[in-house]
Amino acid sequence: MDPETNLSVLSPWDSYNPRLSGFAPPAKALDTDEFKNIQDAFIEYLPPAHADFAAVASHVPSSQPVNPLIEMGPDSLGLPLGTREAQYYCPQSSSIWSGNEIFLSNSDWPQSIQALIGVGLRFIRASVPFSLELSGMTIQRAGKTEVVPIQTTRHFAVAIIILPSTAWSAKITVEYNGRSELIFSLDNDMRRSSNLFVAYAGVDKLTVESSGDLTYLTYSVISTWEGAPSLPSAISPVIPELRDAVQTWRWELNKGEGGAPPLVLYLRDDDEDHVSVARLPRSCDTALIISHLAPLAKAYSFRLLFVQVSHVLKCRHVVDHEYKDYDYYLDHEDELTEALAMTSGKPKYEDLRCTDLDIMPAHLSPKAEEAVKKALKRNKYVGGDIEDIDPEKELECYDTGVYNDTVDLKHTRCLRMLLIIPEELV
């Protein structure tokens, strides 16, 4: 079953109807002898936390470009721009005109650029019916300029068309999910060629760098289809083994022999607090995980919920000080809070809260709540590592003595988790 390309359709959950291509009835599709339990299969098969940049952006060269015939008021822009013209239009490092400030008078241009962008979209697995909106034009001197893509439910990609220019080299770098990668690099004569660059609008940053004068147009690519492609599905294709794990899990639940886990908890790697699924940054792993799990969960009668809980560790220390230095704790509280080590190994879980994917409070049955608490106490979760979450540290003085103080250290971590739970248990 294909990952969900538009996470906004998951709300409301009861009305969500996934595409069922690849659906198979509950059965023992996974070799459970290979795993101790279904949770191990989730650990093995959840999608990777890195982007395949080949699916994030693409480059399409054109050796016979169509001139858009750019007009700015009474002026027509000749391409490539000469040094004087570039200095006139761009006295600083870069100048940007909005789409409303320029006019493209060549009647052949719309059809030509539509076809070229269509090729680029195929390379990033985003071949859907689309329209174009001219965002603007940039003229830049030697240096770097950042392009900020427009991203909405319909604006799913950005296209940059580097027009014939006198610069002898140009580079476009994409930053996504904490990684930066050079996607486009040109080191030859650009005076008689055009180069198209297409990227998903959900990337974190696009940087255009040139060795000289560079002119380019920027377009927003808008889906005219019922949905819009998005990064989660683009960077991670279907994982049949994950479907097999959910299919087998439902089969074991239906058998009722007690071998199936009551739930799976995924520790999120992001710090997005009170953010609905539709507004999750597409660069975070949680969005990728949900895009894969949502259609499977709905098809096999599971529910996806957000859980937030405080992970609390406490321990006691005896701190020595000079004779009758009763102000020692007050004078060194901050220093002690950072220096003292947490020696307790038994956490408590407090303030358990559950919401649906729209961040609306969700009710868990007493049985479901107990199952969540039991899984937490046994460290039965997949995903991130609790130790990677920075704790909030507190120190309190329990007792003051002549030669030492007794202090209580407390570390609190906020755990944000995705809960996958059978519908019948909720």
Protein Blocks (a to p, Z undefined) as FASTA:
>chain_A
ZZdfblklmpcfklpccdfehiacdddfbcfklpmblklmmmmmgccfbdcfklmpccdd
dfbdcdehiaehjbccdddddfklmmmmmmblbdcddfklpccfbfklmmmmmmmmmmmm
mmnopaccdddddfbdcdddeddddddddddfklmbdcddddddfbfbdcddddeehiac
dfbdcdbdfklcccdddddfkbmbdcdddfbdcdddddddddfbfbdcdfklmmoccdfk
lmmmmmmmmmmmmnonopacfbdcdddfbfcehiafklgcfkbmklmmmmmmmmmmmmno
pacddddddddddddddddddehilklmmmmmmmmmmmpccfbfbdcdehiacddfkopa
cdddfklmmmmmmmmmnopaehidfklpccddddddfbdcfkbccddddddddddddddd
dfklZZ
